[in-house]
Amino acid sequence: MSQEELEIRSLRGWEELEACVELQLQTWGAGDVVPASMLLAAQKSGAVLAGAFDAGALVGAVFGLPAVHDQRIGHWSHMLAVRESHRDRKIGLRLKAFQRQTLLRTGVRRASWTFDPLEARNAHFNLNRLGAQVDAYECNLYGAGGANILHRGIGTDRFVVQWQLDSERVRRALAGQAPAWSPDAESASIVNAAVEADGAIVPTRCDAAPAHLVRVEIPRDIQDLKRHLPAAAARWRQVTRAAFRDYLGRGFVVERFRRDAATQRCFYLLRQRTSR
């Protein structure tokens, strides 16, 4: 499959809605699925529901609902899924670009959604490839997460992000021009000190660093930790939750994300917001 052969368009007809339900089941399991009837109702009410089709088969989908942000019409992006066999082919990026263009044509300038701060791939995609910005940290936003195969064991803490669709930050990110990781970022304090235990890097504590620029480390693969070292995965949630709530509460903003190419260690960069 080449990028030219892939078709990105709005879903049409009941069969494609049912195919979207099946895609959700394969991605998240039975506990977190939007049924075809609700997809249809949402689409009739102005939702964006688009799919990626390879030789006529649905291999990815994006779904979001009209929303109100600060008394202005916005968008809540509820779901982005790509079939496992088609991942790492920029399909998710193309679906989000389609969603963005659709929203801009209707006058919407802001979209929001959530992602797990411990998911390194999602952090890179949302912050670096899309140019989204973190608005808030929510604890167990979707409950304990027991029904969802990806969420079990560590709860459902989430970053809430906003995507300013017509901003220069977003345009540059979509063009592959995310800001470089600067020297001052490289030397910023890591607030959640970590050690190696049982073959994995595990945080031991969260220290308050008296600096305007800090790093918060996350594991490179939280799902692998959950499968093989569940206590370590739970520790990552506990320590990073404390770090993000502390620093965001003190006016820091999540600036960007980086996976170190040499060590594969993953960090968020947080910078203290400049006072006006």
C-alpha positions, 0 to 999 in steps of 0.5 A: 500500500502506497500513500497514494493508494490510501483513501481518506474520506468521511464514512458512508452507509451502515456497513462502514459504520459497522466496520468502524465498530469492529475497528474499535473492538480490535483496538480497545476491546469490548468495554469502550466502543461507540455503537454504530447507532451513536456514530450515525446520530453524531454524524447527523449532528455535525460530528467528524467521522472519517476513515482511511481505506486500503483497497476498500477496507477500513484500516483507520478512523477518526471521530469527534463531536461538536463542542463549546469552548469558552462560549465558542464552537469547538470540537472534541476529538473522541477517537483515533484508531489505526488497524495494527497491520497498518500502523507506522505508515502515517495513517493517523497523521493523515486522518488528523490532517483530514479532521483539521481541514474539515473543521477549518472549512466549517469555521472551527478553530480549536479541537481538544482530546485526551491521551495518557501521559505515560504513552510515549508514542502518543506523546510524540504524536500529539505534541511533536507531530500535531503541535497540540498543547497540554491544558490540564492533567486529570486523574482517572478521567475514565474511571479505573479502566478495567473494561479496556484492555489498554487501560487496566492496572494503572487507572486512566489519568489523562492529559487534556490537550487543545489543538489550535488548528490555524496556529503557526505551531500546528502548521509547522508541526504538521510540516515536520518542523517541530522545534528542536530540543535545545541545550538548556532542555538537555541539561534541565533537572529530571524531577522524578529520580529513577533507578534500574530495578528488575531490568527496568528504569523505575522512578523512586521519588518526585523532587521539587526542583527550584528551576524554570525548566524541568524534565519529567521522565516516563517509561519508553513502553508502559504497556510492556511494563504493565504486562511484565512488571505491573508494580513498576508500571503502577509506580510510574503512574504514582510518581508522574501524577505527583510531578505533573499535578505539582508543576502544572499547578505552579504555572508550568506548561508542557512544552514538548516531548523527546525520546533520547535516540541513544538511551531510549529514555523519554522525557517531557520538558516543562517550562515555567510560564512567563508572568505578564 
